[in-house]
Amino acid sequence: MLKTKKVPNAIEKIIPKIEELVNIIVSKISEEQGRLFYIGAGTSGRLGVLDASECPPTFGVSDNVIIGLIAGGDGALRKAVENAEDDQEQAWKDLQKFNINASDVLIGIAASGSTPYVIGGVKKARENGLVTACITNNANSALSQAVEYPLEIIVGPEFVTGSTRMKSGTSQKLVLNMISTAVMIKLGRVKGNKMVDMQLSNNKLVDRGIRMIMAELDVDQATAAKLLEEHKSVRNAFKNYKTDS
């Protein structure tokens, strides 16, 4: 049983560091209109892209607020491009397409902490005045030494040696979720525990929005549906209900 707790136990040890980084990201986004970038290769890159892609529908933010990049480009999301991670210069070239600047924050993700694509990217970013951080599963790695805010999640050897999609990947996914969710909460993109800014992109989410309005405003389903249709978001329905009534 204890073995199954290695990942959450390892994460618990670095929660203060996660909190520190979250506060910095919030400051950059809210005060400087900055953005959060993730870079990684293989599993680490896919997890960064996944976390970034989930933020617009969940929190209603632009897809230009949290941006994930993977070595080898979007094609590497479906099919491994193994040699793409060996180019130290490519990450910065990829980031330049987004006009990355000193208002932004860059998090490099690499289980080993030795991926050239990621290390090269964070080094160049730091040279250009960006706040840099990393998520890695090795202590005192080259990646950790290259950034200002290293998050080292020491989960131990994988069950299948070298397969970092297991404990390492799980720990990275959890920490990425913690960072982006905490940032969005601090930026006011939720109300209580409700996703009031979620994109109403399918029937399931429309139904969820109606139920949120019913619970929050103590109205019937028809009234809630009408409010959502009129105001186009759960937040606006909450905000305008008293005015309407």
RAKA-V623662 format. One record per residue. N is the residue number from 1. RES is the residue in one letter. PHI is phi in degrees with one decimal (none if undefined). PSI is psi as a letter, one per 40 degrees, with the letter a starting at -180 (none if undefined). BURIAL is + if it has 9 or more other ideal C-beta (glycine too) atoms within 8 Angstrom, else -. Layout:
# RAKA-V623662
n:N res:RES phi:PHI psi:PSI burial:BURIAL
n:N res:RES phi:PHI psi:PSI burial:BURIAL
This chain:
# RAKA-V623662
n:1 res:M phi:none psi:d burial:-
n:2 res:L phi:-62.0 psi:d burial:-
n:3 res:K phi:-62.3 psi:d burial:-
n:4 res:T phi:-71.2 psi:e burial:-
n:5 res:K phi:-101.1 psi:e burial:-
n:6 res:K phi:-61.4 psi:d burial:+
n:7 res:V phi:-66.6 psi:d burial:+
n:8 res:P phi:-62.9 psi:d burial:-
n:9 res:N phi:-65.0 psi:d burial:-
n:10 res:A phi:-66.1 psi:d burial:+
n:11 res:I phi:-68.5 psi:d burial:+
n:12 res:E phi:-55.5 psi:d burial:-
n:13 res:K phi:-66.0 psi:d burial:-
n:14 res:I phi:-109.9 psi:e burial:+
n:15 res:I phi:-55.9 psi:d burial:-
n:16 res:P phi:-58.1 psi:d burial:-
n:17 res:K phi:-71.0 psi:d burial:+
n:18 res:I phi:-62.6 psi:d burial:+
n:19 res:E phi:-61.1 psi:d burial:+
n:20 res:E phi:-59.8 psi:d burial:+
n:21 res:L phi:-66.7 psi:d burial:+
n:22 res:V phi:-56.8 psi:d burial:+
n:23 res:N phi:-63.0 psi:d burial:+
n:24 res:I phi:-67.0 psi:d burial:+
n:25 res:I phi:-61.7 psi:d burial:+
n:26 res:V phi:-59.1 psi:d burial:+
n:27 res:S phi:-61.6 psi:d burial:+
n:28 res:K phi:-64.2 psi:d burial:+
n:29 res:I phi:-71.0 psi:d burial:+
n:30 res:S phi:-79.3 psi:d burial:-
n:31 res:E phi:-97.6 psi:d burial:-
n:32 res:E phi:-120.9 psi:e burial:-
n:33 res:Q phi:53.9 psi:f burial:-
n:34 res:G phi:-79.1 psi:i burial:+
n:35 res:R phi:-133.3 psi:i burial:+
n:36 res:L phi:-112.5 psi:h burial:+
n:37 res:F phi:-113.4 psi:i burial:+
n:38 res:Y phi:-115.2 psi:h burial:+
n:39 res:I phi:-131.6 psi:i burial:+
n:40 res:G phi:-169.4 psi:i burial:+
n:41 res:A phi:-125.6 psi:i burial:+
n:42 res:G phi:60.6 psi:b burial:+
n:43 res:T phi:-55.8 psi:d burial:+
n:44 res:S phi:-61.5 psi:d burial:+
n:45 res:G phi:-65.7 psi:d burial:+
n:46 res:R phi:-62.5 psi:d burial:+
n:47 res:L phi:-66.1 psi:d burial:+
n:48 res:G phi:-65.4 psi:d burial:+
n:49 res:V phi:-63.7 psi:d burial:+
n:50 res:L phi:-60.6 psi:d burial:+
n:51 res:D phi:-62.1 psi:d burial:+
n:52 res:A phi:-63.2 psi:d burial:+
n:53 res:S phi:-70.9 psi:d burial:+
n:54 res:E phi:-83.9 psi:e burial:+
n:55 res:C phi:-72.2 psi:d burial:+
n:56 res:P phi:-59.4 psi:d burial:+
n:57 res:P phi:-68.8 psi:d burial:+
n:58 res:T phi:-79.4 psi:d burial:+
n:59 res:F phi:-115.2 psi:e burial:+
n:60 res:G phi:71.6 psi:e burial:+
n:61 res:V phi:-89.4 psi:i burial:+
n:62 res:S phi:-63.5 psi:i burial:-
n:63 res:D phi:-74.2 psi:e burial:+
n:64 res:N phi:-100.5 psi:e burial:-
n:65 res:V phi:-92.1 psi:d burial:+
n:66 res:I phi:-123.6 psi:h burial:+
n:67 res:I phi:-126.8 psi:h burial:+
n:68 res:G phi:-109.8 psi:h burial:+
n:69 res:L phi:-123.9 psi:i burial:+
n:70 res:I phi:-120.8 psi:h burial:+
n:71 res:A phi:-58.0 psi:h burial:+
n:72 res:G phi:97.0 psi:e burial:+
n:73 res:G phi:80.4 psi:a burial:-
n:74 res:D phi:-59.8 psi:d burial:-
n:75 res:G phi:-61.9 psi:d burial:-
n:76 res:A phi:-74.7 psi:e burial:+
n:77 res:L phi:-68.2 psi:d burial:-
n:78 res:R phi:-102.3 psi:d burial:-
n:79 res:K phi:-133.4 psi:h burial:-
n:80 res:A phi:-58.8 psi:h burial:-
n:81 res:V phi:-121.1 psi:g burial:+
n:82 res:E phi:-62.1 psi:d burial:-
n:83 res:N phi:-79.5 psi:e burial:-
n:84 res:A phi:-64.5 psi:d burial:+
n:85 res:E phi:-76.6 psi:e burial:+
n:86 res:D phi:-88.3 psi:e burial:-
n:87 res:D phi:-91.4 psi:h burial:+
n:88 res:Q phi:-70.7 psi:e burial:+
n:89 res:E phi:-92.5 psi:e burial:-
n:90 res:Q phi:-69.1 psi:d burial:+
n:91 res:A phi:-59.9 psi:d burial:+
n:92 res:W phi:-65.8 psi:d burial:+
n:93 res:K phi:-62.6 psi:d burial:-
n:94 res:D phi:-63.9 psi:d burial:+
n:95 res:L phi:-69.7 psi:d burial:+
n:96 res:Q phi:-62.4 psi:d burial:-
n:97 res:K phi:-63.7 psi:e burial:-
n:98 res:F phi:-105.4 psi:e burial:+
n:99 res:N phi:52.7 psi:f burial:-
n:100 res:I phi:-59.5 psi:i burial:+
n:101 res:N phi:-150.5 psi:a burial:-
n:102 res:A phi:-68.8 psi:e burial:-
n:103 res:S phi:-81.4 psi:e burial:-
n:104 res:D phi:-95.4 psi:i burial:+
n:105 res:V phi:-122.1 psi:h burial:+
n:106 res:L phi:-119.7 psi:h burial:+
n:107 res:I phi:-114.0 psi:h burial:+
n:108 res:G phi:-91.8 psi:h burial:+
n:109 res:I phi:-119.2 psi:h burial:+
n:110 res:A phi:-161.0 psi:h burial:+
n:111 res:A phi:-59.0 psi:d burial:+
n:112 res:S phi:-74.4 psi:d burial:+
n:113 res:G phi:76.6 psi:e burial:+
n:114 res:S phi:-127.8 psi:e burial:+
n:115 res:T phi:-70.1 psi:h burial:+
n:116 res:P phi:-56.8 psi:d burial:+
n:117 res:Y phi:-55.0 psi:d burial:+
n:118 res:V phi:-75.8 psi:d burial:+
n:119 res:I phi:-62.1 psi:d burial:+
n:120 res:G phi:-61.2 psi:d burial:+
n:121 res:G phi:-66.1 psi:d burial:+
n:122 res:V phi:-71.5 psi:d burial:+
n:123 res:K phi:-63.0 psi:d burial:+
n:124 res:K phi:-66.6 psi:d burial:+
n:125 res:A phi:-63.6 psi:d burial:+
n:126 res:R phi:-64.8 psi:d burial:+
n:127 res:E phi:-61.0 psi:d burial:-
n:128 res:N phi:-96.4 psi:e burial:+
n:129 res:G phi:87.4 psi:e burial:-
n:130 res:L phi:-81.9 psi:i burial:+
n:131 res:V phi:-71.9 psi:h burial:+
n:132 res:T phi:-123.6 psi:i burial:+
n:133 res:A phi:-143.3 psi:i burial:+
n:134 res:C phi:-147.8 psi:i burial:+
n:135 res:I phi:-122.2 psi:h burial:+
n:136 res:T phi:-143.7 psi:i burial:+
n:137 res:N phi:-117.5 psi:e burial:+
n:138 res:N phi:-122.9 psi:i burial:+
n:139 res:A phi:-79.9 psi:i burial:-
n:140 res:N phi:55.4 psi:f burial:-
n:141 res:S phi:-78.7 psi:i burial:+
n:142 res:A phi:-61.7 psi:d burial:-
n:143 res:L phi:-67.1 psi:d burial:+
n:144 res:S phi:-58.7 psi:d burial:+
n:145 res:Q phi:-72.8 psi:e burial:-
n:146 res:A phi:-87.4 psi:e burial:+
n:147 res:V phi:-117.7 psi:i burial:+
n:148 res:E phi:-83.0 psi:d burial:-
n:149 res:Y phi:-128.4 psi:g burial:+
n:150 res:P phi:-81.4 psi:h burial:+
n:151 res:L phi:-109.5 psi:h burial:+
n:152 res:E phi:-103.9 psi:h burial:+
n:153 res:I phi:-105.7 psi:h burial:+
n:154 res:I phi:-91.5 psi:g burial:+
n:155 res:V phi:-99.2 psi:e burial:+
n:156 res:G phi:85.4 psi:i burial:-
n:157 res:P phi:-61.2 psi:i burial:-
n:158 res:E phi:-77.7 psi:i burial:+
n:159 res:F phi:-60.2 psi:d burial:-
n:160 res:V phi:-101.3 psi:h burial:-
n:161 res:T phi:-52.5 psi:h burial:-
n:162 res:G phi:86.0 psi:e burial:-
n:163 res:S phi:-89.4 psi:g burial:-
n:164 res:T phi:-76.9 psi:e burial:+
n:165 res:R phi:-76.6 psi:e burial:-
n:166 res:M phi:-93.8 psi:b burial:+
n:167 res:K phi:-60.3 psi:d burial:+
n:168 res:S phi:-62.8 psi:d burial:+
n:169 res:G phi:-62.5 psi:d burial:+
n:170 res:T phi:-62.0 psi:d burial:+
n:171 res:S phi:-65.1 psi:d burial:+
n:172 res:Q phi:-64.1 psi:d burial:+
n:173 res:K phi:-59.5 psi:d burial:+
n:174 res:L phi:-63.3 psi:d burial:+
n:175 res:V phi:-68.8 psi:d burial:+
n:176 res:L phi:-60.3 psi:d burial:+
n:177 res:N phi:-59.4 psi:d burial:+
n:178 res:M phi:-62.0 psi:d burial:+
n:179 res:I phi:-64.6 psi:d burial:+
n:180 res:S phi:-66.3 psi:d burial:+
n:181 res:T phi:-66.4 psi:d burial:-
n:182 res:A phi:-62.8 psi:d burial:+
n:183 res:V phi:-61.2 psi:d burial:+
n:184 res:M phi:-65.3 psi:d burial:+
n:185 res:I phi:-63.1 psi:d burial:+
n:186 res:K phi:-66.1 psi:d burial:+
n:187 res:L phi:-84.9 psi:e burial:+
n:188 res:G phi:81.1 psi:f burial:-
n:189 res:R phi:-88.1 psi:e burial:+
n:190 res:V phi:-134.5 psi:i burial:+
n:191 res:K phi:-124.4 psi:h burial:-
n:192 res:G phi:63.5 psi:b burial:-
n:193 res:N phi:-111.7 psi:f burial:-
n:194 res:K phi:-101.8 psi:h burial:+
n:195 res:M phi:-82.8 psi:g burial:+
n:196 res:V phi:-73.1 psi:e burial:+
n:197 res:D phi:-107.8 psi:e burial:+
n:198 res:M phi:-60.4 psi:i burial:+
n:199 res:Q phi:-76.9 psi:h burial:-
n:200 res:L phi:-87.1 psi:g burial:+
n:201 res:S phi:-95.5 psi:e burial:-
n:202 res:N phi:-154.5 psi:i burial:-
n:203 res:N phi:-62.3 psi:d burial:-
n:204 res:K phi:-60.3 psi:d burial:-
n:205 res:L phi:-73.3 psi:d burial:+
n:206 res:V phi:-62.4 psi:d burial:+
n:207 res:D phi:-62.4 psi:d burial:-
n:208 res:R phi:-62.7 psi:d burial:+
n:209 res:G phi:-61.9 psi:d burial:+
n:210 res:I phi:-61.4 psi:d burial:+
n:211 res:R phi:-66.0 psi:d burial:+
n:212 res:M phi:-61.8 psi:d burial:+
n:213 res:I phi:-65.0 psi:d burial:+
n:214 res:M phi:-58.9 psi:d burial:+
n:215 res:A phi:-70.0 psi:d burial:-
n:216 res:E phi:-73.5 psi:d burial:+
n:217 res:L phi:-101.4 psi:e burial:+
n:218 res:D phi:55.4 psi:f burial:-
n:219 res:V phi:-121.2 psi:i burial:+
n:220 res:D phi:-79.7 psi:i burial:-
n:221 res:Q phi:-62.7 psi:d burial:-
n:222 res:A phi:-63.8 psi:d burial:-
n:223 res:T phi:-65.1 psi:d burial:+
n:224 res:A phi:-62.6 psi:d burial:+
n:225 res:A phi:-63.0 psi:d burial:+
n:226 res:K phi:-64.9 psi:d burial:-
n:227 res:L phi:-61.6 psi:d burial:+
n:228 res:L phi:-66.9 psi:d burial:+
n:229 res:E phi:-64.6 psi:d burial:-
n:230 res:E phi:-72.6 psi:d burial:+
n:231 res:H phi:-102.7 psi:e burial:+
n:232 res:K phi:69.6 psi:e burial:-
n:233 res:S phi:-157.3 psi:i burial:+
n:234 res:V phi:-64.3 psi:d burial:+
n:235 res:R phi:-58.5 psi:d burial:+
n:236 res:N phi:-66.7 psi:d burial:+
n:237 res:A phi:-64.4 psi:d burial:+
n:238 res:F phi:-59.6 psi:d burial:+
n:239 res:K phi:-67.7 psi:d burial:-
n:240 res:N phi:-98.0 psi:e burial:+
n:241 res:Y phi:-61.1 psi:d burial:+
n:242 res:K phi:-63.5 psi:d burial:-
n:243 res:T phi:-62.2 psi:d burial:-
n:244 res:D phi:-67.4 psi:d burial:-
n:245 res:S phi:-91.0 psi:none burial:-
